[in-house]
Amino acid sequence: MAERGISVAIELPENVVVSKLDELANWCRKNSLWPMPFATACCGIELMATGASRHDLARFGAEVFRFSPRQCDLMIVAGRVVMKMLPVLQRIWQQMHEPKWCISMGACASTGGVFDTYCVVQGIDRFIPVDMYVPGCPPRPEQLIQAIIDLQDKIQREGTIMGDEFNLPGRQQAKRALVELPVLGQASEFRAADLLHR
C-alpha cells in the first residue's frame, strides 16, 4: 500500500488502454450515430445520394438509416417543413431517446428558403433544437458528411454524461408546439402566423 503523496507505478500490458468512462461513452456514441431521415423535398434526394456507395457514409458510423424514432439518435431534417407537417416532426422528435441530435439540411429547413409563405415553417429551430446547419439549396452530399463529422467532434468534445448541454432547460423543455390546426370552414380569419405567436 502506498502512502499519501507517493505514486505507485503499475505496469500495464500493451493491449490495455486506460481512459475515462465519459470519454469512452462519447467515443462510442460519436461512432455509432443512427440517423432518422425526415426528407420532404429536393434535399431528400441529396440525403439519399449521401447514403450511396460513392460517398461511403459507413466510414463515419452513420450508414444505418432507421425509420423508427425509438432506435435513432440523430434526426436529419432535409427540405421544407409545412405547418401541417410540423406536429409530425415534433412528435417524432419527442419519441427519440436522449441523447439525441438534429441536423437541419438545406436552406428550406434552416430558414424557410425561398418559400416565405404562411404555410412554410421559417426555420425548424423555432420548434426543435438544432445542433448543426447545412447551408445550400440543395446542399451537396459532401456538406452533409462534413456536418456529421463536425457533430461527431461536438459529441466527443462536449460529452453527454458530464456535459452541460443536455441539462439546459431549453434542451429539456418542449418548444412551442402546434396544439391544433383549424379545419377549413371553422375559422374564417385564421392565419398561420397566429400559431407562432401563441
C-alpha positions as CSV (number, residue, x, y, z in Angstrom):
1,M,0.0,0.0,0.0
2,A,1.4,3.4,-0.9
3,E,1.4,6.3,1.5
4,R,-0.2,9.7,0.6
5,G,1.8,11.7,-2.0
6,I,3.7,8.7,-3.3
7,S,2.6,7.3,-6.6
8,V,2.7,3.7,-7.4
9,A,3.8,2.6,-10.8
10,I,1.8,-0.1,-12.3
11,E,2.9,-1.9,-15.5
12,L,0.1,-2.5,-17.9
13,P,0.2,-4.9,-20.8
14,E,0.4,-3.3,-24.3
15,N,-3.1,-4.3,-25.2
16,V,-4.8,-2.3,-22.4
17,V,-6.0,1.3,-22.8
18,V,-6.8,3.5,-19.9
19,S,-9.5,6.1,-20.3
20,K,-12.3,7.9,-18.5
21,L,-15.7,6.3,-18.7
22,D,-17.2,9.6,-20.1
23,E,-14.7,9.7,-22.9
24,L,-15.3,6.1,-23.8
25,A,-19.1,6.6,-23.9
26,N,-18.6,9.7,-26.1
27,W,-16.4,7.8,-28.4
28,C,-19.0,5.0,-28.7
29,R,-21.8,7.5,-29.3
30,K,-20.0,9.5,-31.9
31,N,-19.0,6.5,-33.9
32,S,-22.4,4.8,-33.9
33,L,-24.9,7.5,-34.9
34,W,-28.2,6.1,-36.2
35,P,-29.9,8.8,-38.4
36,M,-33.6,9.2,-38.7
37,P,-34.2,10.9,-42.1
38,F,-37.0,13.4,-42.4
39,A,-36.8,14.3,-46.0
40,T,-39.7,16.3,-47.5
41,A,-38.3,17.9,-50.7
42,C,-35.3,18.0,-53.1
43,C,-32.8,17.9,-50.2
44,G,-34.0,14.4,-49.6
45,I,-32.5,13.4,-53.0
46,E,-29.1,14.6,-51.8
47,L,-29.6,12.8,-48.5
48,M,-30.2,9.6,-50.4
49,A,-27.1,10.3,-52.5
50,T,-25.1,10.6,-49.3
51,G,-26.0,7.1,-48.3
52,A,-24.9,5.7,-51.7
53,S,-21.7,3.9,-52.2
54,R,-19.9,6.8,-53.9
55,H,-19.8,8.8,-50.6
56,D,-19.5,5.7,-48.2
57,L,-21.2,7.1,-45.2
58,A,-20.3,3.8,-43.4
59,R,-16.8,5.3,-42.7
60,F,-18.4,7.6,-40.1
61,G,-20.7,5.0,-38.5
62,A,-23.9,6.7,-39.7
63,E,-24.9,4.5,-42.6
64,V,-27.8,2.7,-41.0
65,F,-30.9,4.9,-41.7
66,R,-33.7,3.9,-39.3
67,F,-37.3,4.9,-39.8
68,S,-38.2,4.1,-36.2
69,P,-37.6,7.1,-33.9
70,R,-37.0,4.9,-30.8
71,Q,-33.9,3.4,-32.4
72,C,-32.4,6.7,-33.6
73,D,-30.3,9.4,-32.0
74,L,-29.8,11.7,-35.0
75,M,-32.6,13.4,-36.9
76,I,-31.7,14.9,-40.3
77,V,-34.4,17.3,-41.5
78,A,-34.0,17.8,-45.2
79,G,-36.2,20.1,-47.1
80,R,-39.1,22.4,-46.3
81,V,-41.5,21.7,-43.5
82,V,-45.1,22.9,-43.9
83,M,-47.3,23.8,-40.9
84,K,-49.4,20.7,-41.3
85,M,-46.2,18.5,-41.1
86,L,-44.8,20.3,-38.1
87,P,-46.7,18.3,-35.4
88,V,-45.5,15.1,-37.0
89,L,-41.9,16.4,-36.9
90,Q,-42.3,17.4,-33.2
91,R,-43.9,14.0,-32.4
92,I,-41.0,12.1,-34.0
93,W,-38.5,14.3,-32.1
94,Q,-40.2,13.6,-28.8
95,Q,-40.2,9.9,-29.4
96,M,-36.4,9.8,-29.8
97,H,-34.5,9.0,-26.7
98,E,-31.8,11.3,-25.1
99,P,-29.1,11.9,-26.0
100,K,-30.3,13.0,-29.5
101,W,-29.1,15.4,-32.1
102,C,-30.6,17.2,-35.1
103,I,-29.1,18.4,-38.4
104,S,-31.0,21.0,-40.4
105,M,-30.2,20.2,-44.0
106,G,-30.7,22.9,-46.7
107,A,-31.9,26.5,-46.7
108,C,-35.6,25.5,-46.5
109,A,-35.3,23.6,-43.3
110,S,-33.0,26.2,-41.7
111,T,-34.7,29.4,-42.8
112,G,-37.7,28.6,-45.0
113,G,-35.6,29.3,-48.1
114,V,-37.4,30.9,-51.0
115,F,-40.8,29.7,-49.6
116,D,-41.6,32.8,-47.4
117,T,-45.3,32.0,-47.2
118,Y,-47.8,31.5,-44.4
119,C,-47.8,27.7,-44.7
120,V,-44.0,27.0,-44.6
121,V,-42.1,26.9,-41.3
122,Q,-39.4,29.6,-41.4
123,G,-36.7,27.6,-39.6
124,I,-37.2,24.4,-37.7
125,D,-35.0,25.7,-34.9
126,R,-38.0,27.6,-33.5
127,F,-39.7,24.2,-32.7
128,I,-37.0,21.7,-32.1
129,P,-33.3,22.2,-31.0
130,V,-30.9,22.1,-33.9
131,D,-27.2,21.1,-33.5
132,M,-25.8,21.6,-37.0
133,Y,-26.9,23.6,-40.0
134,V,-26.0,22.6,-43.6
135,P,-26.4,25.5,-46.0
136,G,-27.3,25.2,-49.6
137,C,-30.2,24.7,-52.0
138,P,-29.8,21.7,-52.1
139,P,-26.5,21.1,-50.3
140,R,-24.1,18.6,-51.7
141,P,-23.6,15.2,-50.0
142,E,-20.0,16.3,-49.0
143,Q,-21.6,19.1,-47.0
144,L,-23.8,16.7,-45.1
145,I,-20.8,14.4,-44.4
146,Q,-18.9,17.4,-43.1
147,A,-21.8,18.3,-40.8
148,I,-21.8,14.7,-39.5
149,I,-18.0,14.9,-38.8
150,D,-18.5,18.3,-37.0
151,L,-21.3,16.8,-35.0
152,Q,-19.1,13.8,-34.0
153,D,-16.4,16.3,-32.9
154,K,-19.1,18.1,-30.8
155,I,-20.2,14.8,-29.2
156,Q,-16.7,13.8,-28.3
157,R,-15.7,17.3,-27.0
158,E,-18.9,18.2,-25.0
159,G,-19.9,14.8,-23.9
160,T,-23.3,13.5,-22.8
161,I,-22.8,12.1,-19.4
162,M,-21.0,15.0,-17.7
163,G,-21.8,17.6,-20.4
164,D,-24.0,20.6,-19.6
165,E,-25.8,20.7,-22.9
166,F,-28.5,18.1,-22.1
167,N,-29.1,19.7,-18.6
168,L,-30.0,23.1,-20.0
169,P,-33.7,23.9,-19.6
170,G,-34.1,25.0,-23.2
171,R,-32.9,21.5,-24.3
172,Q,-35.2,19.6,-21.9
173,Q,-38.4,21.6,-22.2
174,A,-40.5,21.1,-25.2
175,K,-40.5,24.1,-27.5
176,R,-43.7,25.8,-28.7
177,A,-45.9,23.1,-30.2
178,L,-48.8,23.4,-32.5
179,V,-51.7,22.3,-30.4
180,E,-54.3,22.2,-33.1
181,L,-54.7,23.2,-36.7
182,P,-58.0,24.7,-37.9
183,V,-60.4,22.8,-40.1
184,L,-61.4,24.5,-43.3
185,G,-64.6,26.4,-42.7
186,Q,-64.4,26.6,-38.9
187,A,-62.1,29.7,-38.6
188,S,-62.6,32.2,-41.4
189,E,-60.0,34.7,-40.2
190,F,-57.4,32.2,-39.1
191,R,-53.8,32.9,-40.0
192,A,-50.8,30.6,-39.6
193,A,-48.9,33.5,-38.1
194,D,-51.3,33.3,-35.1
195,L,-49.9,29.9,-34.3
196,L,-46.4,31.2,-34.0
197,H,-47.3,34.0,-31.5
198,R,-49.1,31.7,-29.0
